[in-house]
Structure formats: structure tokens, C-alpha cells
Amino acid sequence: MTHLSDLLAAVARGADPGPFALVRREGADHLDLYAGPVRAVDRLADVPLPAGPPGPRTLALVPYRQVTERGFACVDDGMPLECLLVERHERVTLAEALAALPGQPVVTTGAGFDVDDDEYAATVGRVLTEEIGRGEGANFVIHRTLRATVQGPPLRAALAALRRLLLGERGAYWTFLVHTGGRVLVGASPERHVSVDDGLVMMNPISGTFRYGAAPDRAALLRFLADPKEVEELYMVLDEELKMMATVAERGGQVVGPYLKEMSHLAHTEYLLAGQGSKDVREVLRETMFAPTVTGSPMENACRVIARHERTGRRYYAGVLALLGHDDAGRQTLDAPILIRTAEISPAGELRVPVGATLVRHSTAAGEVAETHAKAAGVLAALGLGPQAPAPGPRPAARHDSAVPARPGPDQPLAEDPEVRAALAARNAPLARFWLDQRTPGATGRPGLTGRRALIVDGEDTFTGMLAHQLGALGLAVTVRPWHTPGPLDGHDLVVVGPGPGDPGSGTDPKMRALRGLLTGLLADGRPTLAVCLGHQLLAGLLGLTLHRRDAPYQGLQREVTLFGVPRRVGFYSSFTARAEDDRLATRYGPVLLARDGADGAVHALRGPGFAGVQFHPESVLSPDGLAVLDELLTELLAAHLPAAEPA
């Protein structure tokens, strides 16, 4: 008798079989069963990863509150970081699992959202106006939770829900059930957060939601793929996950895709990021808490916004399941899906299904309310709280040749339609090749820049990690330092005052005061300085320009602008701008040349003796001309300055 049979027999008797997990990975013809004791630990660094034979060693259930490890804000609900120590591992064929899992329907009562549609819509409006509109970030994910009571033994109901998900859902990265003794989680997560295999770090940003009607509609899908709101939403989370890859992979991540992920009730658009890394997998988990697709950007401030607008803790929603182990060569491995489309059931039968929507500048309250319903549909159907989607039939292997028919048949993925594939491919046309192409170390090093040293001061936006990779590609040696960490400037040829959220006009914000003071000193000393986004706004203010809050935020917006006579296509993430009425400005530091918008006088860039500023993000995936802009500005800034002396 298999361990699964023993386990299910115990459940049928009403006995607790002990902690276990059942996991089906995307496309697999089997489930993995993991069993062993559960241990709670305080930090990700404490997650056990003992040496031993190849294979999985620990399955960690990481709650959202773990972001406090990074010093980020949250409504702390005290949920534990629990680790199932894998003492037994077996594979069960999908057919065996479906035959053995209970087939009775799941019955629930008293279902309702903790935040009703009207209240959720009001929250959406506040976030759009008070947060995105005031420069606090580009996008934010606000969640709400459907609550109900499960009738009958909770673990048996969860096993029955797992069976229904295995039959009725498709396209999930993991379809799973985890029983720790204190809770059961069952779900079908579409999204890999991060994985590590053979040193290859991979992340999988998913955003944009196409809701099916009675059946998938090809024409409606093509309209969705061309919708600016949906396109920009995916670009923004792509940028945010590239920031994370910049910290855990050498040379950052390479962008692959986009793809269409088809599920039973909806489809998503997604990218894949890949890069080589050498960090301990627990450090990779820590540095990537948590996905922008379930939090927002920039990450640290997104956590503050979530804490301001969500009245309860998130428990395990937006956290991860993390399977840690070793490969045949003894190298660490990691596979971590995001905990979304997941139900949590307590031993008393209390059911929670949290779900969120991504709010961007184009969002509407009604649209985001509808999105939360659509995202919950698959799990709710498995729990008897909605219509079950038809079981997906067999699908042919993906093909990428001219033999693909002009229209998909009933069993062929919409993603194989030539027009759908073309619409997806077209999304890459405006993006920066720097992140789409493979890069060779030092291949783009520039004369006059190679070997020079740059200090980037981070204003709480880890775009600075991407900026560091671009400066490194130009040949500079780069150090990144948080704005609140003091340190010497000597030994650096260039100081970059970087981006970050907030109101640059504030006279009381500690960050604004610190960065203003830094820029004042840099200008006085004549030290070569580049200011980016927030840094540019503060520099413009010190030069006597007036700062304005834009009527409509420039969050995740790509534009072609003229920079000192040259047209450049670049990406903006800003709600504030400096404005001027002339292209030249006389200052105490010397004459300054401005690149202004012809319509409203917004200052996109400025150059003065020994300093420059850009309002856009040259490092963004939305800036195809960003590397060329950096090359030009830095070459000019450093041309008149000798390399810094070696520190004593």
C-alpha cells in the first residue's frame, strides 16, 4: 500500500495522518507526496536545508509578515513560518491520485467577502488618488478575502477540492495541498515566484487578466492584448522583478517572452526572467520578498501603502511555498510558487480565499472589483462556491512553425493562434534590448568610463540595482548605498543620486532633507553627479526650478522626448516634474541647459558644469535608448575629471 493510500485511509477514519503535502507541477503526469514533521522558525535564514542525498529536503510555508525581515511595513498577524521537513517522498501518478482522492462535492455555508464590492471600489479610488496620484508608486495590489465555513471534516474537504482542481484547472504552476496540522492550504497558483536550479535563477512575472465569457473569445483576446492598461501593467511588474533579479543574479536577468498563460476561467500574460546566481537559496528568498504582482512597486513603499489601506493581515496570501533541496551534484535547489488562488482552511472549518487586483493609473474601480471575482473563480469552483469549468481536454504540444493553422481548434491553445503570437511578440518591440538580449561581461565597456568608480545612492527604489548593472556594462565599478546610510564619497569618480517614492517638495521628510543635503554638497564640491527621477527633481529644485505635481501621473509611461537635440524613447515613473520657460538657466553653479517638453515646459533632463539630471529611468525596460543616454551623459561628466585615487 502506498503512503498516499495510508494517508487517505486515516483521513477517512477521522484520524490526523500527520503533516504532508501533495504537489503537481505544471505539465507533470504525477504528484509528489512529501511527509514529515513540521517546525516553525523565525527567519528565512533559519529554514533547515540539511545535507544528504539529492532531492527535496524542506517545504517552507512563508507568510506575508516575513517582509518584516527586510524592515518593510505590514499589518503583523503573527502567522508562523512553518517548515515541513521531508522525511518521506514518493511519486503518485495523476491517474492514481484522481482515483484515490475523495470525489464528493465540497459544501460551504455563509460565504461572503470581508470587504464588499462597494467598499473595495472605494479603496481602489483612494489608492489611485492618494497614492499613485501623489507619487507613492506605479502600481499597488490591494486584497480582500472571501470567508465561509466548510461543512464536514476540513481535511477531507480540502482533499476533495484538490481533486476538483486537478480535474478542472489548467495552466497552474503548482496545484497543491499542504497540511501542517494547524492549517490546510489548497490551491492552484499560476505563478512561479523564484526558482534556482544548477545556479540558474528564474522568476516569472505574470500580470494582465483576460476573463473568459461562456467560452474564450479570440477577438476579445486580441483586444485585451492591445489594451494599453494591460500592456503597461505587465511592463511595470517586469521592471519590478528585474530589480529583484538585479540583486540575486550576476548581470541581472534576461527577459524571455511574453507568453499567454491559459487557465480554466481566465488567461494571463507573463514573462520569464533568467540569470546566473550564486547566493544561498534562503538569501534568494529573502531578497525577493515578495512579488510585485501581489504587492506593487516600488516594493518598500508598496508595503507601506498596503499597510495603510488593508485593515487586516495577509496571513499567507502573497507569500510563497518554497521547496528547498539539493541536486545530484550537491548544489542547492529552490522552487517557490506564489501563494495566490489558494484557500486556507482551519481545523474548525473556517475557510479563507484571499484575492487581489493590481491598481495602476488606468484602473477603474468596477474593473478591479470584477478582477477579484475572476481570480477567485477557479478555487471557489473547487470549493463548491461557483460553477466548475469544463475539464480541459488533451492539448497538443506547442508548435512554432508555419504549419500552425490560422485558427485554433477546440482543443488548441489560443496562444498558438498566429495573430495572438504576433500580438504577444509585438509587445517587445518598444522595450530595451539591454534586458532582452544575452550580455557578455564587459562587452559594452566604453573608453573613458571603464575602470571609473560610481556610487549610487538609493532613494528607496531598487531600480538602482538595474542601474548598477547598466553602469557596470559601460565599464564602471559600482557601489550601491541606501540614502540613510552615511559613508565617504572619496574614492568615487561619480555619484548617482537615485530614484525613490515621495513628494520632492516636502521640507520635513527625512529622506528628502538628506538627499537635498547630499546634492548641495556635491554641487558645492564640483563632484561629478548624475541625478535620476527623484534625484533629478531635488536637483532641479536646488537650481531654482519650480516643482509641480502632474495632473495625470507618468507611472509606467513610455514617451519619445527630445534630449538636447536628439530624439530618445524612454520610460517614466513619476508623479512630479520641474517646469521651465526657457532652455537655459543661469545658476550659482554655472549655466544649465534644459531639455524641456514643448507642450508644458516639463524638464525631462538637464546638464550643467559637472552635473546632469534625467526625469525618466534610463535603466527601465521601457527605455530602449536608456543605455545610450547614460553613455553620453557620463562620458561628458567624467571627461574633465581624472580617475579617483586608490583609497589608502
C-alpha positions in Angstrom: 0.0 0.0 0.0 1.4 3.4 -0.9 1.8 6.1 1.7 -1.0 8.1 -0.1 -3.3 5.2 0.5 -2.4 5.0 4.2 -2.8 8.8 4.5 -6.3 8.8 2.8 -7.4 5.8 4.9 -6.5 7.7 8.1 -8.5 10.7 6.9 -11.5 8.5 6.1 -11.3 7.2 9.7 -11.3 10.8 11.0 -7.7 10.4 12.2 -4.9 13.0 11.6 -2.4 11.5 9.2 0.3 14.0 10.3 1.8 16.8 8.2 2.1 16.2 4.5 1.9 17.9 1.1 0.7 16.9 -2.3 2.1 18.8 -5.3 1.5 18.6 -9.0 3.9 20.8 -11.1 2.8 22.3 -14.4 2.6 19.6 -17.1 3.6 16.7 -14.8 1.8 13.4 -15.1 2.3 12.7 -11.4 2.0 14.3 -7.9 4.8 14.5 -5.4 3.9 13.5 -1.8 6.1 14.9 0.9 5.6 13.9 4.6 7.5 14.6 7.8 7.4 16.8 10.9 6.7 20.5 10.9 9.0 23.0 12.6 8.4 26.7 13.0 11.4 29.1 12.6 11.7 32.8 12.9 13.7 33.8 9.8 14.3 32.5 6.3 17.9 32.1 7.2 16.8 29.5 9.8 14.9 27.3 7.3 16.6 23.9 7.5 18.5 22.7 4.5 20.4 19.7 5.8 23.0 17.9 3.7 22.0 14.5 2.5 21.1 12.6 -0.7 19.8 14.6 -3.7 16.2 15.7 -3.6 13.8 17.8 -1.7 14.7 18.5 2.0 12.3 21.2 3.2 8.9 22.6 2.2 8.6 26.1 3.8 5.3 27.9 4.1 6.3 31.6 4.1 3.7 34.1 5.4 3.4 37.7 4.1 4.5 39.1 7.5 8.0 37.8 6.8 8.6 41.1 4.9 9.4 42.5 8.3 12.8 40.7 7.9 13.6 43.3 5.3 12.4 46.2 7.5 9.2 46.6 5.5 5.8 47.6 6.9 2.9 45.2 7.3 -0.2 44.5 9.4 1.6 41.9 11.5 -0.8 39.0 12.2 1.9 36.8 13.7 1.4 33.9 11.2 4.3 31.4 11.6 7.0 30.5 9.1 6.4 26.7 9.1 8.8 24.1 7.6 7.8 20.6 6.7 11.0 18.5 7.0 10.8 16.0 4.1 11.4 12.6 5.6 9.3 10.7 3.1 8.9 11.5 -0.6 7.1 9.4 -3.2 5.6 10.0 -6.6 1.9 9.1 -7.3 0.7 9.1 -10.9 -2.1 11.6 -11.7 -4.5 8.7 -12.5 -3.8 7.0 -9.1 -4.3 10.3 -7.3 -7.6 11.1 -9.0 -8.8 7.6 -8.3 -7.8 7.7 -4.6 -8.8 11.3 -3.7 -12.4 11.8 -2.4 -14.8 12.6 -5.1 -17.7 14.0 -3.1 -18.7 17.7 -3.5 -17.4 20.3 -1.1 -20.2 22.0 0.9 -19.7 25.5 2.4 -22.0 28.0 4.0 -22.0 31.7 4.9 -19.8 32.8 2.1 -19.1 36.5 1.7 -16.2 38.9 1.2 -14.8 40.6 4.3 -14.8 43.8 2.2 -17.8 44.1 0.0 -17.8 45.3 -3.6 -18.7 49.0 -2.8 -16.1 49.3 -0.1 -13.4 47.6 -2.2 -14.3 50.0 -5.1 -13.9 53.0 -2.7 -10.5 51.7 -1.6 -9.4 51.4 -5.2 -10.4 55.0 -5.7 -8.4 56.2 -2.7 -5.3 54.3 -3.8 -5.5 55.8 -7.3 -5.9 59.3 -5.9 -3.9 59.4 -2.7 -1.0 57.0 -3.6 -0.4 56.7 -7.3 -1.6 60.3 -7.9 0.8 61.6 -5.3 4.0 59.8 -6.4 4.0 57.0 -3.9 4.5 54.4 -6.7 3.5 53.0 -10.0 1.1 50.1 -9.0 -0.3 48.6 -5.9 -2.1 45.3 -5.1 -4.9 45.6 -2.6 -6.5 42.3 -1.4 -9.8 41.2 0.1 -10.8 37.8 1.5 -13.8 35.6 0.8 -14.7 33.8 4.0 -17.0 30.9 4.6 -17.4 27.7 6.7 -16.7 24.2 5.4 -19.2 21.5 6.3 -17.7 18.2 7.3 -14.1 17.2 8.1 -11.9 20.1 6.8 -9.0 17.9 5.6 -11.3 15.7 3.7 -13.0 18.7 2.1 -9.5 20.0 1.1 -8.6 16.7 -0.5 -11.8 16.8 -2.5 -11.1 20.4 -3.5 -7.6 19.3 -4.7 -9.2 16.6 -6.8 -11.5 19.1 -8.4 -8.6 21.5 -9.1 -6.6 18.7 -10.7 -9.6 18.0 -13.0 -10.9 21.5 -13.6 -7.9 23.8 -13.6 -5.2 24.1 -16.2 -2.1 26.2 -16.6 -1.2 26.3 -12.9 2.4 26.3 -12.0 1.7 24.3 -8.8 -1.6 22.6 -7.9 -1.2 21.6 -4.3 -2.4 20.8 -0.8 -0.3 21.4 2.3 -1.4 20.1 5.7 0.6 21.3 8.7 -1.7 20.1 11.5 -2.6 23.7 12.3 -4.0 24.6 8.8 -4.6 23.3 5.4 -3.7 25.2 2.2 -5.1 24.1 -1.1 -4.8 25.9 -4.4 -3.7 26.2 -8.0 -1.1 29.0 -8.2 -0.4 30.2 -11.8 2.9 31.9 -10.9 6.4 30.8 -10.1 7.9 33.4 -7.9 11.5 32.3 -8.0 13.4 29.1 -8.7 17.1 28.1 -8.6 18.4 25.1 -10.4 22.1 24.5 -11.4 22.8 28.1 -10.5 20.1 29.4 -12.9 17.8 31.8 -11.1 14.3 32.2 -12.7 11.4 34.5 -12.0 8.0 34.6 -13.7 6.2 37.9 -13.6 2.5 37.5 -14.5 0.1 40.4 -14.9 -2.9 41.3 -17.0 -6.1 39.3 -16.7 -8.3 38.3 -19.6 -11.6 36.9 -18.3 -13.4 34.3 -20.4 -17.1 34.6 -21.2 -19.1 31.4 -21.9 -16.1 30.4 -24.0 -12.7 32.0 -24.8 -13.3 34.7 -27.5 -10.3 35.2 -29.9 -11.4 38.7 -31.0 -11.8 39.8 -27.4 -8.4 38.3 -26.5 -6.7 40.3 -29.3 -8.4 43.5 -28.0 -7.1 42.6 -24.5 -3.5 42.0 -25.8 -3.6 45.5 -27.4 -5.2 47.2 -24.3 -2.7 49.9 -23.1 -3.7 49.3 -19.4 -3.0 45.6 -19.6 0.3 46.1 -21.6 1.6 48.7 -19.2 0.6 46.7 -16.2 2.8 43.8 -17.3 5.7 46.1 -18.2 5.6 47.6 -14.7 5.8 44.3 -12.9 8.5 43.2 -15.4 10.6 46.2 -14.4 10.0 45.5 -10.7 11.1 41.8 -10.9 14.1 42.9 -12.9 15.0 45.0 -9.9 14.9 41.8 -7.8 16.9 39.9 -10.3 19.5 42.6 -10.2 20.2 41.7 -6.6 20.2 37.9 -6.9 21.8 37.2 -10.4 25.0 38.3 -11.8 24.4 40.8 -14.6 20.7 40.9 -13.7 18.1 38.9 -15.6 17.4 38.3 -19.3 13.8 38.8 -20.3 12.2 35.9 -22.3 8.6 36.0 -23.6 5.9 37.3 -23.4 3.6 34.3 -23.2 -0.1 33.7 -22.7 -0.9 31.5 -19.7 -4.4 30.0 -20.2 -6.3 28.8 -17.2 -9.9 27.5 -16.8 -11.6 30.8 -16.1 -9.1 33.4 -17.3 -5.8 33.9 -19.1 -2.7 36.0 -18.1 0.2 37.4 -19.9 3.6 36.6 -18.5 7.4 37.0 -18.9 10.2 34.7 -17.8 13.4 36.1 -16.3 16.6 34.1 -16.1 20.1 34.8 -14.8 23.1 33.0 -13.2 23.4 33.4 -9.4 25.5 32.0 -6.6 23.6 33.1 -3.4 22.3 30.7 -0.8 18.7 29.9 -1.8 17.4 31.2 1.5 19.1 34.5 0.8 17.4 34.5 -2.7 14.1 34.0 -1.0 14.8 36.9 1.4 15.9 39.3 -1.3 12.9 38.6 -3.4 10.2 39.1 -0.7 7.6 39.5 -2.3 6.5 39.5 -5.9 5.4 42.9 -7.2 2.4 41.2 -8.9 1.0 40.8 -5.4 2.4 43.9 -3.7 3.3 46.7 -6.1 6.2 49.0 -6.9 8.5 50.3 -5.6 8.5 47.4 -3.2 9.3 49.0 0.1 6.8 51.8 -0.3 4.2 49.4 -1.7 4.3 47.6 1.6 3.6 50.9 3.4 0.7 51.5 1.1 -0.8 48.1 1.7 -0.5 48.6 5.4 -2.3 51.9 5.1 -5.3 50.5 3.1 -5.7 46.9 4.2 -7.3 46.6 7.6 -6.2 43.0 8.3 -3.0 41.0 7.9 -2.5 39.0 4.8 -1.7 35.7 6.5 -0.2 33.5 3.8 -1.6 35.4 0.8 1.2 36.9 -1.4 3.8 34.8 0.5 5.3 31.7 -1.1 5.6 27.9 -0.8 9.3 27.1 -1.1 10.7 23.7 -1.8 14.4 23.6 -0.9 16.8 20.7 -1.6 19.9 19.6 -3.4 20.7 18.3 -6.9 22.8 15.3 -7.8 26.0 17.5 -7.6 25.1 18.7 -4.1 24.1 22.2 -5.3 21.2 23.9 -3.6 17.8 24.0 -5.4 14.7 26.1 -4.9 11.2 26.1 -6.4 8.8 28.7 -4.9 5.3 29.4 -6.3 3.4 32.5 -5.0 0.6 31.8 -2.6 -2.3 33.1 -4.7 -5.5 31.3 -5.9 -5.2 29.5 -2.6 -7.7 28.6 0.1 -6.8 28.3 3.8 -8.9 26.0 6.0 -8.6 25.9 9.7 -9.2 22.7 11.8 -12.5 24.2 12.8 -13.6 24.6 9.1 -13.0 28.3 8.7 -12.3 29.0 5.1 -10.4 32.0 3.7 -9.8 32.7 0.0 -7.8 36.0 -0.4 -7.6 37.6 -3.8 -6.3 41.0 -5.0 -6.2 43.3 -8.0 -3.3 45.3 -9.4 -4.1 49.0 -9.4 -2.4 51.2 -12.0 -3.1 54.7 -13.3 -5.6 53.4 -15.9 -7.5 51.3 -13.3 -11.3 51.7 -12.8 -13.0 50.7 -9.6 -15.5 48.5 -11.4 -12.8 46.7 -13.4 -10.7 45.9 -10.4 -13.8 44.6 -8.4 -14.5 42.3 -11.4 -10.9 41.1 -11.5 -11.0 39.9 -7.9 -14.1 37.8 -8.7 -12.5 36.3 -11.8 -9.2 35.5 -10.0 -11.1 33.7 -7.2 -13.3 31.7 -9.6 -11.1 28.6 -10.0 -10.6 28.0 -6.3 -14.2 28.9 -5.5 -15.5 26.4 -8.0 -13.4 23.6 -6.4 -14.9 24.6 -3.1 -18.4 24.4 -4.4 -18.8 28.2 -4.4 -19.1 28.7 -8.2 -19.6 26.9 -11.5 -16.9 24.3 -12.3 -15.2 25.0 -15.6 -15.3 22.1 -18.1 -12.5 19.7 -17.6 -9.8 20.6 -20.2 -9.3 18.0 -22.9 -5.9 16.9 -24.2 -3.8 19.7 -25.7 -1.2 19.2 -28.4 2.4 20.2 -27.8 3.2 23.8 -28.5 4.3 24.4 -32.1 6.2 27.4 -33.5 6.3 26.7 -37.3 4.3 27.7 -40.3 2.2 24.6 -40.1 0.1 26.1 -37.3 -3.4 26.5 -38.5 -4.8 30.0 -39.0 -7.4 29.5 -36.3 -7.2 27.3 -33.1 -9.3 24.3 -33.0 -11.4 23.4 -29.9 -8.5 21.6 -28.2 -5.8 24.0 -29.4 -4.5 26.8 -27.1 -5.4 30.3 -28.1 -1.7 31.1 -27.6 -1.0 29.1 -30.8 -3.1 31.3 -33.0 -0.7 33.2 -35.3 -2.3 36.6 -34.6 -2.2 36.0 -30.9 1.5 35.1 -31.2 2.2 38.2 -33.3 0.4 40.4 -30.8 2.5 39.0 -27.9 5.7 39.3 -29.9 4.8 43.0 -30.7 4.9 43.8 -27.1 8.7 43.5 -27.1 9.2 46.0 -30.0 9.4 49.1 -27.8 11.5 47.5 -25.0 15.2 47.9 -24.2 17.3 45.4 -25.9 19.7 45.5 -23.0 17.3 43.3 -21.0 16.1 41.2 -23.9 19.5 40.1 -25.2 22.2 37.9 -23.7 25.0 40.0 -22.4 28.7 39.3 -22.3 30.6 40.8 -19.3 32.4 44.0 -20.3 31.3 43.8 -23.9 29.9 47.3 -23.9 32.6 48.9 -21.8 33.3 52.4 -23.0 36.6 54.4 -23.3 36.7 57.0 -20.6 34.3 55.0 -18.4 35.9 51.6 -18.0 37.6 51.4 -14.6 35.9 54.5 -13.2 34.1 54.2 -9.9 30.4 55.1 -9.3 28.5 55.4 -6.0 24.7 55.1 -6.4 22.6 56.5 -3.5 19.3 54.6 -3.4 16.2 56.6 -2.5 14.1 53.5 -1.7 13.6 52.3 -5.2 15.7 49.3 -6.2 15.7 50.5 -9.8 19.2 51.3 -8.6 20.1 47.6 -8.9 19.3 47.7 -12.5 21.1 51.0 -12.9 24.2 49.4 -11.3 24.1 46.6 -14.0 23.9 49.2 -16.8 26.8 51.2 -15.4 28.7 48.0 -15.0 28.1 47.2 -18.6 29.5 50.5 -19.5 32.7 49.6 -17.6 32.2 51.3 -14.3 32.8 49.7 -10.9 29.6 50.4 -8.9 28.7 50.6 -5.2 25.0 51.0 -4.1 24.3 52.7 -0.8 20.9 53.4 0.9 20.1 57.1 1.4 20.1 56.8 5.2 23.5 55.0 5.4 26.3 57.5 5.9 29.6 56.9 4.2 32.5 58.7 2.5 32.4 60.0 -1.1 36.1 59.9 -1.6 37.3 57.2 -3.9 34.3 57.6 -6.3 34.6 59.4 -9.6 30.8 59.8 -9.9 27.9 60.0 -7.5 24.4 59.0 -8.8 21.5 60.3 -6.7 18.9 57.7 -7.5 15.1 57.4 -7.7 12.5 56.8 -5.0 8.9 57.5 -4.0 7.6 60.5 -2.2 7.0 64.3 -2.6 10.2 66.1 -3.6 8.7 69.4 -2.3 8.5 68.2 1.3 10.6 70.2 3.7 10.1 67.7 6.6 10.5 64.3 5.0 13.9 62.9 6.4 14.7 61.3 3.0 14.1 64.5 1.0 16.2 66.5 3.5 19.1 64.0 3.4 19.1 63.8 -0.4 18.9 67.6 -0.7 21.8 67.9 1.7 23.8 65.4 -0.3 23.2 67.2 -3.6 24.0 70.6 -2.1 27.4 69.2 -1.0 28.1 67.6 -4.4 27.3 70.8 -6.3 29.5 72.8 -3.9 32.4 70.4 -4.3 32.0 70.1 -8.1 32.0 66.4 -7.8 30.6 64.7 -11.0 26.9 64.0 -10.3 24.0 62.3 -12.1 20.5 62.6 -10.6 17.8 60.2 -11.7 14.0 60.7 -11.2 13.6 61.8 -7.6 17.2 62.9 -7.5 16.6 64.9 -10.7 13.5 66.6 -9.1 15.5 67.6 -6.0 18.4 68.8 -8.1 16.0 70.9 -10.2 14.6 72.4 -7.0 18.1 73.4 -5.8 18.8 75.0 -9.1 15.7 77.3 -8.7 13.1 75.5 -10.8 9.6 75.0 -9.6 8.3 71.5 -8.9 4.7 70.6 -9.9 2.5 67.5 -9.3 1.3 66.3 -12.7 -2.4 66.3 -13.4 -2.0 62.6 -14.6 0.8 60.5 -13.2 3.6 59.4 -15.5 3.8 55.9 -13.9 5.0 53.2 -16.3 4.7 55.6 -19.3 7.0 55.4 -22.3 7.5 58.5 -24.4 9.7 59.8 -27.1 11.3 63.1 -25.9 14.0 65.3 -27.4 17.1 65.4 -25.3 19.5 68.2 -26.2 18.5 67.9 -29.9 18.3 64.1 -30.1 15.0 62.2 -30.0 15.1 59.4 -27.4 12.5 56.9 -26.3 12.5 56.4 -22.6 10.3 55.3 -19.7 8.9 57.5 -16.9 7.8 56.6 -13.4 6.9 59.9 -11.8 4.0 62.0 -10.5 6.1 65.2 -10.1 8.1 67.3 -12.6 10.1 70.5 -12.7 8.9 73.1 -15.3 10.8 75.9 -17.0 10.0 78.5 -19.6 13.4 78.6 -21.3 16.0 76.1 -22.5 18.8 77.8 -20.5 19.1 78.6 -16.8 21.6 80.8 -15.0 22.6 79.3 -11.6 25.2 80.0 -8.9 26.9 76.7 -10.2 27.1 78.0 -13.8 24.9 77.8 -16.9 22.5 74.9 -17.1 21.0 73.5 -20.4 17.4 72.1 -20.1 15.7 69.6 -22.3 12.0 70.6 -22.0 8.7 69.4 -23.2 7.4 71.6 -25.9 3.8 71.5 -24.6 4.0 72.1 -20.9 7.7 73.0 -20.2 8.3 69.8 -18.2 12.1 69.4 -17.7 13.0 65.9 -19.0 16.7 66.4 -18.5 19.3 69.0 -17.5 23.1 69.4 -17.9 25.4 71.8 -16.1 29.1 72.0 -15.3 29.9 68.7 -13.6 26.3 67.5 -13.1 23.3 66.2 -15.0 19.8 65.0 -14.2 17.1 62.9 -16.0 13.5 62.7 -15.0 13.0 59.3 -16.7 14.5 56.0 -15.8 17.3 55.1 -18.3 17.6 51.7 -16.6 14.0 50.7 -17.2 12.9 48.1 -19.6 10.7 50.9 -21.0 13.9 52.9 -22.1 15.3 51.4 -25.3 17.6 54.4 -25.6 18.5 54.5 -21.9 22.0 53.0 -22.2 22.9 55.4 -25.0 21.7 58.3 -22.8 23.8 57.1 -19.9 26.9 56.6 -22.1 26.6 60.2 -23.5 25.9 61.9 -20.2 28.6 60.0 -18.2 31.2 60.4 -20.8 30.7 64.2 -20.7 30.6 64.3 -16.9 33.8 62.3 -16.4 35.8 63.6 -19.4 37.3 66.5 -17.4 37.9 64.6 -14.2 40.9 62.3 -13.6 40.1 58.8 -12.1 39.8 58.8 -8.3 42.9 57.9 -6.4 43.1 54.5 -4.7 42.0 54.8 -1.1 44.7 54.5 1.5 
